[in-house]
Amino acid sequence: MERSFLDHPALERRFTPEHRELRERARAYFQPEKLPDWLTEPGGHRSHCSHLSKPQWEEFGRQGFLGISLPREAGGQGLGLLGALILSEAVAQLGDLGISLGIHCQTEITGQWLATAHEAEVRDRYLPGMNAGRLIGCAADTEPGREMESTAVRDGVGRGDLVVNARKIYVVNGANADLCFVTLKLDGEMSTVLVEKDRPGVRVLKVFDKLGTRSIDSALLDFHDVRVPAANLATKRGVRQLMHWNKVMTAARFLMCADACLLHRRLLGRMLEYAGTRMIDGRPLASWPINRHALARAAADQELMTAGLIDRFEQLEKGGNAVAEVAALKWFCVDRTARFAALCAEMQGGAGYMWDSEFLIGQAQILGLKMAGGSLTTMKAIAGQALVYRDELEAVS
């Protein structure tokens, strides 16, 4: 496998024997020629696509590819963000960003939130199943409309129950999920309520047919008068809880930066090879000045992505507030990869607009990361706001 940013000395020196074993095992497992059809679909041109199913999630669990970054005391493997990066690097061999995105949602978002924000009785009931792949989690955040209309109300004395009414759209893992972490308003405050999919009133209204990241489903979910125990509540009330949620999402966005960087590196390598051998008017495509300059810019962007990932990794490992920096890096990595993938398809000529083109597939794949974890416009807004209020945020961190 070609070298990646993980081979940089700043990261490589952090490898433990467990990290090295995981890297070797994951690289060997996620080889396209060794995997079944459901994992090697080129994704993007079929009207119907087989998403990761429950048995396949359980296979990931048996292989030890779930819960990698979670702390050992929560039942995880304790390999931290570096372990998650190692897994992303291995999965990148498939050229399918959907698989990494689904695993991030499973472990770094819903698994991390369950491990750190929910009460011990709820965590201990569900987290082992998530780490084993028997239970799938989804983060149900996005509203179909412009305003937050999802709510929960208290019903009963004492702890009682919560009654949830919500509708959420474009939910990654939504169709397969067993556990839905639903963002809503309770008592006028933002909260997250864990809703088990098998409760009465929960419906999957639609599974979307999308352009890229097709190996993972995105669904429209409806929650109508769903009763859940009050213990399933994890409030986002207060600055510290909001900062904790930001920390969870920042780690997930950081991994999406890495996914984009890995795809960019893959496309750059393939284009350098193609452009060096494709002859136009007796000259290699890469030798034409306009193409030479474009490839030089892409190489420079790859170096900037790598430097940004290493810097942000160090910042996150030290426990620093990296909300603004990671949001800005996600914008840069995804934007530059999307632009370069489109350019690669154009440089390939007519072949670049056929679905057996790796460049066109890459262009479709990166579109999924434009929205996952927040749109690129949202990343700019988060970066700006976080920088403005940095002193106040650090005072309570």
C-alpha positions as a Markdown table, in Angstrom:
| # | Residue | x | y | z |
|---|---|---|---|---|
| 1 | Met | 0.0 | 0.0 | 0.0 |
| 2 | Glu | 1.3 | 3.5 | -0.8 |
| 3 | Arg | 2.5 | 5.8 | 1.9 |
| 4 | Ser | 0.0 | 8.1 | 3.6 |
| 5 | Phe | 0.1 | 10.9 | 6.2 |
| 6 | Leu | 0.1 | 8.1 | 8.9 |
| 7 | Asp | 3.7 | 7.4 | 7.9 |
| 8 | His | 4.7 | 10.9 | 9.0 |
| 9 | Pro | 7.2 | 10.7 | 11.9 |
| 10 | Ala | 4.9 | 12.9 | 14.1 |
| 11 | Leu | 2.2 | 10.2 | 13.9 |
| 12 | Glu | 4.3 | 7.1 | 13.4 |
| 13 | Arg | 6.1 | 7.6 | 16.7 |
| 14 | Arg | 2.8 | 7.3 | 18.5 |
| 15 | Phe | 2.2 | 3.8 | 17.3 |
| 16 | Thr | 2.0 | 1.1 | 19.9 |
| 17 | Pro | 2.2 | -2.6 | 19.1 |
| 18 | Glu | -1.6 | -2.7 | 19.2 |
| 19 | His | -1.8 | 0.1 | 16.6 |
| 20 | Arg | 0.7 | -1.7 | 14.3 |
| 21 | Glu | -1.2 | -4.9 | 14.6 |
| 22 | Leu | -4.5 | -3.2 | 13.8 |
| 23 | Arg | -2.9 | -1.5 | 10.8 |
| 24 | Glu | -1.5 | -4.7 | 9.4 |
| 25 | Arg | -4.8 | -6.6 | 9.9 |
| 26 | Ala | -7.1 | -3.9 | 8.6 |
| 27 | Arg | -4.9 | -3.3 | 5.5 |
| 28 | Ala | -5.1 | -7.1 | 4.7 |
| 29 | Tyr | -8.9 | -7.3 | 5.3 |
| 30 | Phe | -10.0 | -4.3 | 3.2 |
| 31 | Gln | -8.5 | -5.4 | 0.0 |
| 32 | Pro | -11.0 | -5.0 | -2.9 |
| 33 | Glu | -10.2 | -8.3 | -4.5 |
| 34 | Lys | -10.8 | -10.2 | -1.2 |
| 35 | Leu | -14.1 | -8.7 | -0.4 |
| 36 | Pro | -17.7 | -9.7 | -1.4 |
| 37 | Asp | -19.7 | -7.7 | -3.9 |
| 38 | Trp | -21.4 | -5.6 | -1.3 |
| 39 | Leu | -18.2 | -3.9 | -0.5 |
| 40 | Thr | -16.8 | -3.5 | -4.0 |
| 41 | Glu | -19.8 | -1.9 | -5.7 |
| 42 | Pro | -18.4 | 1.2 | -7.5 |
| 43 | Gly | -21.3 | 3.1 | -6.2 |
| 44 | Gly | -23.0 | 6.0 | -8.0 |
| 45 | His | -24.6 | 4.7 | -11.2 |
| 46 | Arg | -27.0 | 1.9 | -10.1 |
| 47 | Ser | -30.6 | 2.7 | -9.4 |
| 48 | His | -30.5 | 0.3 | -6.5 |
| 49 | Cys | -27.6 | -0.5 | -4.2 |
| 50 | Ser | -27.0 | -3.0 | -1.5 |
| 51 | His | -26.1 | -1.1 | 1.7 |
| 52 | Leu | -24.2 | -2.6 | 4.5 |
| 53 | Ser | -26.5 | -5.0 | 6.2 |
| 54 | Lys | -26.8 | -6.3 | 9.8 |
| 55 | Pro | -24.7 | -9.4 | 9.1 |
| 56 | Gln | -21.9 | -7.3 | 7.6 |
| 57 | Trp | -21.9 | -5.0 | 10.6 |
| 58 | Glu | -21.6 | -8.0 | 12.8 |
| 59 | Glu | -18.6 | -9.2 | 10.7 |
| 60 | Phe | -17.0 | -5.8 | 11.4 |
| 61 | Gly | -17.6 | -6.4 | 15.0 |
| 62 | Arg | -16.0 | -9.9 | 14.9 |
| 63 | Gln | -13.0 | -8.5 | 13.1 |
| 64 | Gly | -12.5 | -5.9 | 15.8 |
| 65 | Phe | -13.2 | -2.9 | 13.6 |
| 66 | Leu | -15.9 | -1.3 | 15.8 |
| 67 | Gly | -15.3 | 0.6 | 19.1 |
| 68 | Ile | -11.6 | 1.1 | 18.2 |
| 69 | Ser | -11.3 | 4.7 | 19.5 |
| 70 | Leu | -13.6 | 4.2 | 22.5 |
| 71 | Pro | -11.9 | 4.0 | 26.0 |
| 72 | Arg | -11.4 | 0.6 | 27.4 |
| 73 | Glu | -13.5 | 1.4 | 30.5 |
| 74 | Ala | -16.4 | 1.8 | 28.1 |
| 75 | Gly | -15.8 | -1.5 | 26.4 |
| 76 | Gly | -13.8 | -0.1 | 23.5 |
| 77 | Gln | -10.3 | -0.9 | 22.4 |
| 78 | Gly | -8.7 | 2.2 | 23.7 |
| 79 | Leu | -6.7 | 3.0 | 20.6 |
| 80 | Gly | -8.0 | 6.6 | 20.4 |
| 81 | Leu | -8.1 | 8.8 | 17.4 |
| 82 | Leu | -5.0 | 7.2 | 16.0 |
| 83 | Gly | -6.7 | 3.9 | 15.9 |
| 84 | Ala | -9.7 | 5.4 | 14.0 |
| 85 | Leu | -7.2 | 7.0 | 11.5 |
| 86 | Ile | -5.6 | 3.6 | 10.9 |
| 87 | Leu | -8.9 | 2.1 | 10.1 |
| 88 | Ser | -9.8 | 4.9 | 7.7 |
| 89 | Glu | -6.5 | 4.4 | 5.9 |
| 90 | Ala | -7.3 | 0.7 | 5.4 |
| 91 | Val | -10.9 | 1.3 | 4.2 |
| 92 | Ala | -9.6 | 4.0 | 1.8 |
| 93 | Gln | -8.2 | 1.2 | -0.3 |
| 94 | Leu | -11.8 | 0.4 | -1.4 |
| 95 | Gly | -12.3 | 3.9 | -2.8 |
| 96 | Asp | -15.7 | 4.0 | -1.1 |
| 97 | Leu | -16.2 | 6.7 | 1.5 |
| 98 | Gly | -19.6 | 5.4 | 2.6 |
| 99 | Ile | -18.0 | 2.6 | 4.7 |
| 100 | Ser | -15.8 | 4.9 | 6.7 |
| 101 | Leu | -18.6 | 7.4 | 7.1 |
| 102 | Gly | -20.9 | 4.6 | 8.5 |
| 103 | Ile | -18.2 | 3.5 | 10.9 |
| 104 | His | -17.6 | 7.0 | 12.1 |
| 105 | Cys | -21.3 | 7.4 | 12.9 |
| 106 | Gln | -21.3 | 4.1 | 14.7 |
| 107 | Thr | -18.2 | 4.5 | 16.8 |
| 108 | Glu | -17.0 | 8.2 | 17.0 |
| 109 | Ile | -20.5 | 9.8 | 17.1 |
| 110 | Thr | -23.2 | 7.6 | 18.5 |
| 111 | Gly | -20.8 | 5.2 | 20.3 |
| 112 | Gln | -18.8 | 8.0 | 21.9 |
| 113 | Trp | -22.0 | 9.9 | 22.9 |
| 114 | Leu | -23.4 | 6.8 | 24.5 |
| 115 | Ala | -20.2 | 6.1 | 26.3 |
| 116 | Thr | -19.7 | 9.6 | 27.7 |
| 117 | Ala | -23.0 | 11.4 | 27.9 |
| 118 | His | -25.6 | 8.8 | 28.9 |
| 119 | Glu | -26.2 | 7.2 | 32.3 |
| 120 | Ala | -24.2 | 4.1 | 33.1 |
| 121 | Glu | -27.3 | 1.8 | 33.0 |
| 122 | Val | -28.1 | 2.9 | 29.5 |
| 123 | Arg | -24.4 | 2.8 | 28.3 |
| 124 | Asp | -23.9 | -0.7 | 29.8 |
| 125 | Arg | -27.1 | -2.0 | 28.3 |
| 126 | Tyr | -26.3 | -1.0 | 24.7 |
| 127 | Leu | -22.7 | -0.2 | 24.1 |
| 128 | Pro | -21.4 | -3.8 | 24.1 |
| 129 | Gly | -23.9 | -4.6 | 21.4 |
| 130 | Met | -22.7 | -1.6 | 19.4 |
| 131 | Asn | -19.1 | -2.6 | 19.7 |
| 132 | Ala | -20.0 | -6.1 | 18.5 |
| 133 | Gly | -22.0 | -4.8 | 15.5 |
| 134 | Arg | -25.2 | -6.4 | 16.8 |
| 135 | Leu | -26.7 | -2.9 | 17.4 |
| 136 | Ile | -26.3 | -0.1 | 14.9 |
| 137 | Gly | -26.5 | 3.6 | 15.9 |
| 138 | Cys | -27.6 | 6.7 | 14.0 |
| 139 | Ala | -27.4 | 10.4 | 14.8 |
| 140 | Ala | -30.8 | 11.9 | 13.8 |
| 141 | Asp | -30.1 | 15.6 | 13.7 |
| 142 | Thr | -31.2 | 17.2 | 10.4 |
| 143 | Glu | -34.8 | 18.5 | 10.2 |
| 144 | Pro | -36.8 | 18.5 | 6.9 |
| 145 | Gly | -37.7 | 22.1 | 7.5 |
| 146 | Arg | -35.8 | 25.2 | 8.5 |
| 147 | Glu | -36.8 | 25.2 | 12.2 |
| 148 | Met | -36.3 | 22.7 | 15.0 |
| 149 | Glu | -39.7 | 21.1 | 15.3 |
| 150 | Ser | -38.7 | 17.8 | 17.0 |
| 151 | Thr | -39.8 | 17.7 | 20.6 |
| 152 | Ala | -40.1 | 15.5 | 23.7 |
| 153 | Val | -42.5 | 16.0 | 26.6 |
| 154 | Arg | -42.4 | 14.5 | 30.1 |
| 155 | Asp | -45.2 | 12.2 | 31.0 |
| 156 | Gly | -45.8 | 10.6 | 34.4 |
| 157 | Val | -44.6 | 11.2 | 37.9 |
| 158 | Gly | -41.0 | 10.8 | 39.1 |
| 159 | Arg | -38.7 | 10.0 | 36.3 |
| 160 | Gly | -41.6 | 8.9 | 34.2 |
| 161 | Asp | -41.4 | 8.6 | 30.4 |
| 162 | Leu | -40.6 | 10.9 | 27.5 |
| 163 | Val | -42.9 | 11.2 | 24.6 |
| 164 | Val | -41.0 | 11.9 | 21.4 |
| 165 | Asn | -42.4 | 13.5 | 18.2 |
| 166 | Ala | -39.8 | 14.1 | 15.5 |
| 167 | Arg | -39.0 | 13.7 | 11.8 |
| 168 | Lys | -35.4 | 13.5 | 10.7 |
| 169 | Ile | -34.0 | 13.5 | 7.2 |
| 170 | Tyr | -30.7 | 12.2 | 5.5 |
| 171 | Val | -29.9 | 10.1 | 8.6 |
| 172 | Val | -26.7 | 8.1 | 7.9 |
| 173 | Asn | -27.3 | 4.4 | 9.1 |
| 174 | Gly | -30.9 | 5.4 | 9.6 |
| 175 | Ala | -32.5 | 2.4 | 7.8 |
| 176 | Asn | -30.3 | -0.2 | 9.5 |
| 177 | Ala | -30.2 | 1.5 | 12.9 |
| 178 | Asp | -31.4 | -0.1 | 16.1 |
| 179 | Leu | -30.6 | 2.9 | 18.2 |
| 180 | Cys | -31.6 | 6.4 | 17.1 |
| 181 | Phe | -29.9 | 9.4 | 19.0 |
| 182 | Val | -32.5 | 12.0 | 18.2 |
| 183 | Thr | -31.8 | 15.7 | 18.7 |
| 184 | Leu | -34.9 | 17.6 | 19.9 |
| 185 | Lys | -36.2 | 20.2 | 22.3 |
| 186 | Leu | -37.2 | 19.2 | 25.8 |
| 187 | Asp | -38.4 | 21.9 | 28.3 |
| 188 | Gly | -37.2 | 24.5 | 25.8 |
| 189 | Glu | -33.6 | 23.1 | 25.8 |
| 190 | Met | -31.7 | 21.1 | 23.2 |
| 191 | Ser | -31.4 | 17.5 | 24.2 |
| 192 | Thr | -30.6 | 14.1 | 22.7 |
| 193 | Val | -32.9 | 11.2 | 23.4 |
| 194 | Leu | -32.0 | 7.6 | 22.6 |
| 195 | Val | -34.9 | 6.0 | 20.9 |
| 196 | Glu | -34.9 | 2.2 | 20.2 |
| 197 | Lys | -36.0 | 1.6 | 16.6 |
| 198 | Asp | -38.3 | -1.3 | 17.6 |
| 199 | Arg | -40.6 | 1.0 | 19.8 |
| 200 | Pro | -44.1 | 1.6 | 18.5 |
| 201 | Gly | -44.3 | 4.8 | 16.5 |
| 202 | Val | -40.9 | 4.7 | 14.8 |
| 203 | Arg | -40.9 | 4.3 | 11.0 |
| 204 | Val | -38.5 | 4.5 | 8.2 |
| 205 | Leu | -40.3 | 6.5 | 5.6 |
| 206 | Lys | -37.7 | 6.5 | 2.9 |
| 207 | Val | -34.3 | 5.2 | 2.0 |
| 208 | Phe | -32.7 | 7.7 | -0.4 |
| 209 | Asp | -31.1 | 6.7 | -3.7 |
| 210 | Lys | -28.1 | 8.9 | -3.7 |
| 211 | Leu | -25.1 | 9.6 | -6.0 |
| 212 | Gly | -22.1 | 8.7 | -3.8 |
| 213 | Thr | -21.4 | 6.9 | -0.5 |
| 214 | Arg | -24.0 | 4.4 | -1.6 |
| 215 | Ser | -22.6 | 1.5 | 0.5 |
| 216 | Ile | -24.2 | 3.2 | 3.6 |
| 217 | Asp | -27.8 | 4.1 | 3.8 |
| 218 | Ser | -29.3 | 7.6 | 4.3 |
| 219 | Ala | -32.9 | 7.6 | 5.5 |
| 220 | Leu | -36.0 | 9.7 | 6.4 |
| 221 | Leu | -37.2 | 8.7 | 9.9 |
| 222 | Asp | -40.4 | 9.5 | 11.7 |
| 223 | Phe | -41.1 | 9.3 | 15.4 |
| 224 | His | -44.8 | 9.7 | 16.3 |
| 225 | Asp | -45.8 | 9.7 | 20.0 |
| 226 | Val | -42.9 | 7.3 | 20.8 |
| 227 | Arg | -42.6 | 6.6 | 24.6 |
| 228 | Val | -39.1 | 6.1 | 26.0 |
| 229 | Pro | -37.8 | 5.9 | 29.6 |
| 230 | Ala | -36.5 | 9.2 | 31.0 |
| 231 | Ala | -33.2 | 7.5 | 31.5 |
| 232 | Asn | -32.7 | 7.6 | 27.7 |
| 233 | Leu | -32.2 | 11.4 | 27.9 |
| 234 | Ala | -28.8 | 13.0 | 27.5 |
| 235 | Thr | -29.3 | 16.7 | 27.8 |
| 236 | Lys | -27.3 | 19.3 | 25.8 |
| 237 | Arg | -28.2 | 21.9 | 28.4 |
| 238 | Gly | -25.4 | 24.2 | 29.6 |
| 239 | Val | -22.1 | 25.3 | 28.1 |
| 240 | Arg | -20.1 | 22.2 | 29.2 |
| 241 | Gln | -22.5 | 19.8 | 27.7 |
| 242 | Leu | -22.6 | 21.7 | 24.4 |
| 243 | Met | -18.8 | 21.8 | 24.4 |
| 244 | His | -18.8 | 18.0 | 25.0 |
| 245 | Trp | -21.1 | 17.5 | 22.0 |
| 246 | Asn | -18.8 | 19.8 | 19.9 |
| 247 | Lys | -15.8 | 17.7 | 21.0 |
| 248 | Val | -17.6 | 14.5 | 19.8 |
| 249 | Met | -18.5 | 16.1 | 16.4 |
| 250 | Thr | -15.1 | 17.7 | 16.0 |
| 251 | Ala | -13.4 | 14.3 | 16.3 |
| 252 | Ala | -15.8 | 12.9 | 13.7 |
| 253 | Arg | -15.2 | 15.8 | 11.4 |
| 254 | Phe | -11.4 | 15.4 | 11.7 |
| 255 | Leu | -11.8 | 11.8 | 10.5 |
| 256 | Met | -13.8 | 13.0 | 7.5 |
| 257 | Cys | -10.9 | 15.4 | 6.8 |
| 258 | Ala | -8.6 | 12.3 | 6.7 |
| 259 | Asp | -11.0 | 10.4 | 4.5 |
| 260 | Ala | -11.0 | 13.3 | 2.0 |
| 261 | Cys | -7.2 | 13.5 | 2.1 |
| 262 | Leu | -6.8 | 9.8 | 1.5 |
| 263 | Leu | -9.2 | 10.0 | -1.5 |
| 264 | His | -7.3 | 13.0 | -2.8 |
| 265 | Arg | -4.0 | 11.1 | -2.5 |
| 266 | Arg | -5.4 | 8.1 | -4.3 |
| 267 | Leu | -6.8 | 10.3 | -7.2 |
| 268 | Leu | -3.5 | 12.2 | -7.5 |
| 269 | Gly | -1.5 | 9.0 | -7.8 |
| 270 | Arg | -3.8 | 7.6 | -10.4 |
| 271 | Met | -3.9 | 10.8 | -12.4 |
| 272 | Leu | -0.1 | 11.2 | -12.4 |
| 273 | Glu | 0.1 | 7.6 | -13.7 |
| 274 | Tyr | -2.6 | 8.2 | -16.3 |
| 275 | Ala | -1.4 | 11.6 | -17.4 |
| 276 | Gly | 2.2 | 10.4 | -17.8 |
| 277 | Thr | 1.2 | 7.7 | -20.3 |
| 278 | Arg | -1.8 | 9.2 | -22.1 |
| 279 | Met | -0.4 | 10.8 | -25.3 |
| 280 | Ile | -2.0 | 13.8 | -26.9 |
| 281 | Asp | -0.5 | 15.0 | -30.2 |
| 282 | Gly | 2.6 | 13.0 | -29.4 |
| 283 | Arg | 3.1 | 14.4 | -25.9 |
| 284 | Pro | 2.1 | 13.0 | -22.5 |
| 285 | Leu | -1.0 | 14.7 | -21.1 |
| 286 | Ala | 1.0 | 15.7 | -18.0 |
| 287 | Ser | 3.5 | 17.6 | -20.1 |
| 288 | Trp | 1.0 | 20.2 | -21.3 |
| 289 | Pro | 1.6 | 23.4 | -19.3 |
| 290 | Ile | -2.1 | 23.8 | -18.1 |
| 291 | Asn | -2.1 | 20.2 | -16.9 |
| 292 | Arg | 1.3 | 20.4 | -15.3 |
| 293 | His | 0.3 | 23.4 | -13.4 |
| 294 | Ala | -3.0 | 21.8 | -12.2 |
| 295 | Leu | -1.1 | 18.7 | -11.0 |
| 296 | Ala | 1.4 | 20.9 | -9.2 |
| 297 | Arg | -1.5 | 22.6 | -7.4 |
| 298 | Ala | -3.0 | 19.3 | -6.5 |
| 299 | Ala | 0.3 | 18.1 | -5.1 |
| 300 | Ala | 0.6 | 21.3 | -3.0 |
| 301 | Asp | -2.9 | 20.8 | -1.7 |
| 302 | Gln | -2.0 | 17.2 | -0.7 |
| 303 | Glu | 0.9 | 18.6 | 1.3 |
| 304 | Leu | -1.3 | 21.2 | 3.0 |
| 305 | Met | -3.9 | 18.6 | 3.9 |
| 306 | Thr | -1.2 | 16.4 | 5.4 |
| 307 | Ala | 0.3 | 19.2 | 7.4 |
| 308 | Gly | -3.2 | 20.3 | 8.6 |
| 309 | Leu | -4.1 | 16.7 | 9.7 |
| 310 | Ile | -0.9 | 16.3 | 11.7 |
| 311 | Asp | -1.3 | 19.7 | 13.3 |
| 312 | Arg | -5.0 | 19.1 | 14.2 |
| 313 | Phe | -4.2 | 15.7 | 15.5 |
| 314 | Glu | -1.6 | 17.0 | 17.9 |
| 315 | Gln | -4.1 | 19.7 | 19.0 |
| 316 | Leu | -6.9 | 17.1 | 19.6 |
| 317 | Glu | -4.5 | 14.8 | 21.4 |
| 318 | Lys | -3.6 | 17.5 | 23.8 |
| 319 | Gly | -7.2 | 18.1 | 24.6 |
| 320 | Gly | -7.3 | 21.6 | 23.0 |
| 321 | Asn | -10.4 | 23.3 | 21.7 |
| 322 | Ala | -10.0 | 22.6 | 17.9 |
| 323 | Val | -13.6 | 23.3 | 16.8 |
| 324 | Ala | -12.6 | 26.2 | 14.5 |
| 325 | Glu | -9.4 | 24.6 | 13.2 |
| 326 | Val | -11.1 | 21.2 | 12.3 |
| 327 | Ala | -14.1 | 22.9 | 10.7 |
| 328 | Ala | -11.7 | 25.0 | 8.5 |
| 329 | Leu | -9.7 | 21.9 | 7.7 |
| 330 | Lys | -12.8 | 19.9 | 6.7 |
| 331 | Trp | -13.8 | 22.7 | 4.4 |
| 332 | Phe | -10.4 | 22.8 | 2.8 |
| 333 | Cys | -9.9 | 19.0 | 2.4 |
| 334 | Val | -13.3 | 18.3 | 1.0 |
| 335 | Asp | -13.5 | 21.4 | -1.2 |
| 336 | Arg | -10.0 | 20.7 | -2.7 |
| 337 | Thr | -10.7 | 17.0 | -3.2 |
| 338 | Ala | -14.1 | 17.7 | -4.9 |
| 339 | Arg | -12.5 | 20.2 | -7.3 |
| 340 | Phe | -9.6 | 17.9 | -8.1 |
| 341 | Ala | -11.9 | 14.9 | -8.7 |
| 342 | Ala | -13.9 | 16.9 | -11.1 |
| 343 | Leu | -10.7 | 18.1 | -12.9 |
| 344 | Cys | -9.5 | 14.5 | -13.1 |
| 345 | Ala | -12.7 | 13.3 | -14.8 |
| 346 | Glu | -12.4 | 16.2 | -17.3 |
| 347 | Met | -8.7 | 15.4 | -18.0 |
| 348 | Gln | -9.6 | 11.8 | -18.8 |
| 349 | Gly | -11.9 | 13.1 | -21.6 |
| 350 | Gly | -14.9 | 11.0 | -22.6 |
| 351 | Ala | -13.8 | 8.1 | -20.4 |
| 352 | Gly | -14.0 | 10.4 | -17.4 |
| 353 | Tyr | -17.8 | 10.5 | -17.7 |
| 354 | Met | -18.3 | 6.8 | -17.8 |
| 355 | Trp | -19.1 | 4.9 | -14.6 |
| 356 | Asp | -16.1 | 2.7 | -14.9 |
| 357 | Ser | -13.9 | 5.7 | -14.4 |
| 358 | Glu | -12.2 | 5.8 | -11.0 |
| 359 | Phe | -12.1 | 9.6 | -11.3 |
| 360 | Leu | -15.9 | 9.9 | -11.8 |
| 361 | Ile | -16.5 | 7.5 | -9.0 |
| 362 | Gly | -14.3 | 9.6 | -6.8 |
| 363 | Gln | -16.2 | 12.7 | -7.8 |
| 364 | Ala | -19.4 | 11.1 | -6.7 |
| 365 | Gln | -17.9 | 9.8 | -3.4 |
| 366 | Ile | -16.6 | 13.1 | -2.2 |
| 367 | Leu | -20.1 | 14.7 | -2.5 |
| 368 | Gly | -21.2 | 12.7 | 0.5 |
| 369 | Leu | -18.6 | 14.4 | 2.7 |
| 370 | Lys | -19.7 | 17.8 | 1.5 |
| 371 | Met | -22.8 | 17.4 | 3.7 |
| 372 | Ala | -21.8 | 14.8 | 6.3 |
| 373 | Gly | -21.0 | 16.4 | 9.7 |
| 374 | Gly | -22.2 | 19.7 | 8.4 |
| 375 | Ser | -22.1 | 21.4 | 5.0 |
| 376 | Leu | -19.0 | 23.3 | 3.8 |
| 377 | Thr | -21.0 | 26.5 | 4.3 |
| 378 | Thr | -21.7 | 25.4 | 7.9 |
| 379 | Met | -18.0 | 24.6 | 8.4 |
| 380 | Lys | -17.1 | 28.2 | 7.5 |
| 381 | Ala | -19.7 | 29.6 | 9.9 |
| 382 | Ile | -18.5 | 27.3 | 12.7 |
| 383 | Ala | -14.9 | 28.2 | 12.1 |
| 384 | Gly | -15.7 | 31.9 | 12.2 |
| 385 | Gln | -17.9 | 31.8 | 15.3 |
| 386 | Ala | -15.5 | 29.5 | 17.2 |
| 387 | Leu | -12.7 | 31.9 | 16.6 |
| 388 | Val | -14.7 | 34.9 | 17.7 |
| 389 | Tyr | -15.7 | 33.2 | 21.0 |
| 390 | Arg | -12.5 | 31.3 | 21.6 |
| 391 | Asp | -11.5 | 33.0 | 24.8 |
| 392 | Glu | -14.9 | 32.4 | 26.4 |
| 393 | Leu | -15.0 | 28.8 | 25.3 |
| 394 | Glu | -11.5 | 28.0 | 26.6 |
| 395 | Ala | -12.4 | 29.6 | 29.9 |
| 396 | Val | -15.0 | 26.8 | 30.5 |
| 397 | Ser | -13.2 | 24.0 | 28.8 |
